[in-house]
Amino acid sequence: MSELQANGNSTNPAGAPLASSDAANAANAAVDTAAPPVPTLLLVDDEPGVISSLKRLLRPLKYEVLSANSGAAALTLLESAHVDVIVSDMRMPNMDGAEFLSRSRSLAPDTIRILLTGYSEVDAVVRAVNEGHVYHYLHKPWDDQDLLLTIQRALEQLGLQRKAERLTALLQEQNEKLSCFNQELEREVHARTEEIRQTVMFLEGAQHDLKSNFLTMVKVCANMVEMRCGLPGHSARIGETARQLGAALGLSDYACNELLMAGLLHGIGKLFLPDALLKTPVAKLQPHEAKLYQLHPLHGQMALTPVSQLSAVQTMIRHQYERYDGRGTPDGLVGGLIPLGARVLALARDAEDLRIGVIAPQKMNDAQIISTVRAQTGIRYDPAIAEKYIELLTKHAELTPEGVPDRVDASHLKEGMKLADDLRTSGGTLLMTKGKVLSAEQVTQIRRFEIHEGEPFVILVERAAEARKAEAA
């Protein structure tokens, strides 16, 4: 019959003969928030005397000690008890220590295993070390201090191993929490980014609308000047020509838009001139009338001074009558001292005035305009700008990249059509600006205006994509 013996105590280890035990216990207490449990040892030997000797040796350390007199009995005990250290004899009947320690690994994988053996059992020891993962082996008869030191070091290693496992588990738990935190943070960042993106889109849309409305108001002001001077569409054509020239010269989109507005507002100072002077062709003005007429750029600059966004446009308007040879007004600037925008505006303005007969008694065609510009190159006009204008005029550059627009009757207007040019009444009043995408309400409004005016409008819309593709094919 197998015999099981046990002797236990629930207090912490105390009175250990080795200083290393106190140091290990202090380290344990520093790492763990709770006091460590009492170590449990299992003594396995088929000789009762050996078991008794080992218990007497271990009693002062107050370990919880279990014992078994065979490998089979020890395996049965391991099924229900938690053991920290196993001290097993090598020579036992039915199941030797090597086999027992090997089989104990499946029941207590983290238990430290110590083997007691004779000097002549080297092969068995090697087998036990390999198969049973033996931590240490001692020869019989053993040295008490050597055995106690071995057990103490085994418990210290086990404590470090378990602390490492706890730290690993804690690290894994923290990593999982960190991963969850990162995922939540990513969701919050994504949500915030999407919110910011939508806000930016809203602000960009609002800014676009603001710029569009600002340009529309500039065109309305220009139309008021045109109506008073009896030249509908005149400023719009000058502005578009100036914008094209700026693009051909490699200026930025922002600078080209400033040229467009300078062309639209170039004559705003004419509102300060008397009606009789405005109705007289420039070529027929008396010297004192011509001098008064050429003051309108200064009046225009002053009128626009409150609008800080148009400071560059104000400068262009002020200097639009400067001449490249320095004989212009108001400051007599020469060549490159004249602001570039003013040089571009002067040529765009004169070209349009030549085309409609404002400067000369007769209207001029493209060839005549080119001849006049060349004759005045270096005198009135910047040679580089004049050459670029002649190049554009020769190539008949289109105003829009969509090609020649379609002309439609008001009755054929549809929602979604885009105006390819400003829409004006037969009397020249500006109704809608180029680029406007028509709504159903606006289509109805245009038809009503046309009925009220009694004359058909000239309505130009951009060609549909399908029509452009068919034309290209």
FENZI-V496731 format. One record per backbone hydrogen bond with DSSP energy under -1.0 kcal/mol. NH is the residue of the N-H (numbers start at 1). CO is the residue of the C=O. E is the energy in kcal/mol with one decimal. If there is no record, write none. Layout:
# FENZI-V496731
NH CO E
NH CO E
This chain:
# FENZI-V496731
7 65 -3.0
23 19 -1.9
24 20 -2.1
25 21 -2.5
26 22 -2.4
27 23 -2.1
28 24 -2.3
29 25 -2.3
30 26 -1.8
31 27 -1.7
32 28 -3.0
41 64 -2.9
42 85 -2.7
43 66 -3.0
44 87 -2.8
45 68 -1.9
51 47 -1.6
52 48 -2.4
53 49 -2.3
54 50 -2.3
55 51 -2.1
56 52 -2.3
57 53 -2.0
58 54 -1.9
59 55 -1.7
61 58 -1.2
62 59 -1.7
64 39 -2.3
65 7 -3.3
66 41 -3.3
67 5 -1.9
68 43 -2.5
74 70 -2.0
75 71 -2.2
76 72 -2.0
77 73 -2.1
78 74 -2.2
80 77 -1.3
81 77 -1.9
84 40 -2.5
85 40 -1.8
86 112 -3.0
87 42 -3.0
88 114 -2.7
89 44 -2.3
90 116 -1.7
95 93 -2.7
97 90 -2.9
100 96 -2.5
101 97 -2.8
102 98 -1.9
103 99 -2.5
104 100 -2.0
108 104 -3.0
111 108 -1.2
112 84 -2.6
114 86 -3.2
115 136 -2.3
116 88 -3.1
117 138 -2.6
121 118 -1.3
125 121 -2.3
126 122 -2.5
127 123 -2.2
128 124 -2.4
129 125 -2.9
130 126 -2.3
131 127 -3.0
132 128 -2.3
135 113 -2.9
136 113 -1.1
138 115 -3.0
140 117 -2.5
147 143 -2.7
148 144 -3.0
149 145 -2.7
150 146 -2.1
151 147 -2.6
152 148 -2.9
153 149 -2.7
154 150 -2.1
155 151 -2.6
156 152 -2.3
157 153 -2.6
158 154 -2.5
159 155 -2.9
160 156 -2.7
161 157 -2.8
162 158 -2.7
163 159 -2.6
164 160 -2.6
165 161 -2.1
166 162 -2.8
167 163 -3.2
168 164 -2.7
169 165 -2.8
170 166 -3.1
171 167 -3.2
172 168 -2.7
173 169 -2.7
174 170 -3.0
175 171 -2.9
176 172 -2.4
177 173 -2.5
178 174 -3.3
179 175 -2.8
180 176 -2.6
181 177 -2.9
182 178 -3.1
183 179 -2.6
184 180 -2.6
185 181 -3.0
186 182 -3.0
187 183 -2.3
188 184 -2.6
189 185 -3.3
190 186 -3.0
191 187 -2.7
192 188 -3.0
193 189 -3.3
194 190 -2.7
195 191 -2.2
196 192 -2.8
197 193 -3.0
198 194 -2.5
199 195 -2.2
200 196 -3.1
201 197 -2.6
202 198 -2.4
203 199 -2.9
204 200 -3.1
205 201 -2.6
206 202 -2.7
207 203 -3.0
208 204 -2.7
209 205 -2.6
210 206 -2.5
211 207 -2.8
212 208 -2.8
213 209 -3.0
214 210 -2.4
215 211 -2.6
216 212 -2.3
217 213 -2.3
218 214 -2.1
219 215 -2.3
220 216 -2.2
221 217 -2.4
222 218 -2.4
223 219 -2.4
224 220 -1.8
225 221 -1.8
226 222 -2.5
227 223 -2.7
228 224 -1.7
229 225 -2.1
230 226 -1.2
231 226 -2.4
234 231 -1.8
237 233 -2.0
238 234 -1.8
239 235 -2.7
240 236 -2.3
241 237 -2.3
242 238 -2.6
243 239 -2.4
244 240 -2.4
245 241 -2.4
246 242 -2.4
247 243 -2.2
248 244 -2.5
249 245 -1.8
250 247 -1.4
251 246 -2.6
256 252 -2.5
257 253 -2.3
258 254 -1.8
259 255 -1.9
260 256 -2.1
261 257 -2.2
262 258 -2.4
263 259 -2.3
264 260 -2.1
265 261 -2.2
268 265 -1.9
270 267 -2.0
271 268 -1.4
272 269 -1.7
273 270 -1.7
278 274 -1.6
279 275 -1.8
284 281 -1.4
285 282 -1.4
290 286 -3.4
291 287 -2.3
292 288 -1.7
293 289 -2.7
294 290 -2.2
295 292 -1.3
296 293 -1.8
299 295 -1.8
300 296 -2.6
301 297 -2.4
302 298 -2.3
303 299 -2.4
304 300 -1.6
307 304 -1.8
308 306 -1.1
310 307 -1.7
311 308 -1.5
314 310 -2.6
315 311 -1.7
316 312 -2.0
317 313 -2.5
318 314 -2.4
319 315 -1.9
320 317 -1.1
322 319 -1.6
325 379 -2.3
326 323 -1.9
329 321 -1.5
335 324 -1.9
337 334 -2.5
338 335 -1.7
343 339 -1.9
344 340 -2.3
345 341 -2.6
346 342 -2.4
347 343 -1.4
348 344 -2.3
349 345 -2.8
350 346 -2.4
351 347 -2.4
352 348 -1.7
353 349 -2.4
354 350 -2.6
355 351 -1.7
356 352 -1.7
358 353 -2.8
364 354 -1.8
369 365 -2.4
370 366 -2.6
371 367 -2.2
372 368 -2.3
373 369 -2.6
374 370 -2.4
375 371 -1.9
376 372 -1.5
378 381 -2.8
379 376 -1.7
380 376 -2.4
381 376 -1.9
386 382 -2.9
387 383 -2.5
388 384 -1.8
389 385 -2.3
390 386 -2.5
391 387 -2.0
392 388 -2.3
393 389 -2.9
394 390 -2.5
395 391 -1.8
397 392 -1.7
403 400 -1.3
406 461 -2.8
408 459 -2.2
412 409 -1.4
413 410 -1.1
416 438 -3.2
417 414 -1.8
419 436 -2.4
420 460 -2.6
423 432 -3.0
425 429 -2.2
428 425 -1.9
431 423 -3.3
432 423 -1.4
435 419 -2.5
436 433 -1.6
438 417 -3.0
443 439 -2.2
444 440 -1.9
445 441 -2.0
446 442 -2.5
447 443 -1.9
448 444 -1.9
449 445 -2.5
450 446 -2.3
451 447 -2.0
452 448 -2.3
453 449 -2.5
454 450 -1.9
461 406 -2.9
462 418 -2.9
468 464 -2.1
469 465 -2.3
470 466 -2.3
471 467 -2.2
472 468 -2.4
473 469 -2.4
